[in-house]
């Protein structure tokens, strides 16, 4: 089983224009996935769809009915566009909305119904999830990132191949160079290098990715962070080739 996330900054004009999809990028990624879709669970970020709405309505800081509705509607719109492009490209993609199957507590994803997702994969479908607003036991509602979904699904279903397709070449050091590998030997230094995204990201950017994947490394699950904007990179990841930055615990 493979779990792949395509970041919102890859699929949308995240920092320049709200609700604008990079269709040429999406179509190219669909063509790379199509012959490699067996056993795949796909997650995509919210990009310029969900993040502005979540920030505007303070989702995760205070409960807002309008915030839940507007944020969810926005990410579902992007999900429909993504799924439609995947199907056109030959991927048997089906939408799965976290709002209907996940629960958070204090902003952290704690529970998710994954049995339907497993049955989809076993029967040749590609579930397509997305960063979303979900109900929260403490806060009323909270934003759950695609990164958190990847980690939760990979751990829960025992995925053997996990990837984060981003707009960066991988996890970068202080000089903007790709770090080949994140392990227990350099994780503290890596945490100093990565910085939170700017005000347009409600879920932590590269910091969130590193922390979620490091938790997976503690479970013995290796993962990769790479640029999904590079032609052929998604295909290379799905084919099992090294791409970008590898995250693993070498002592397990």
PyMOL commands that set and color helices and strands:
alter all, ss='L'
color gray80, all
select helices_A, chain A and resi 8-11+23-34+47-56+65-88+98-100+115-122+146-157+187-193+205-217+233-238
alter helices_A, ss='H'
color red, helices_A
select strands_A, chain A and resi 2-6+40-44+93-95+102-105+108-112+126-130+132-136+140-144+161-166+181-182+223-227+245-247
alter strands_A, ss='S'
color yellow, strands_A
deselect
rebuild
show_as cartoon
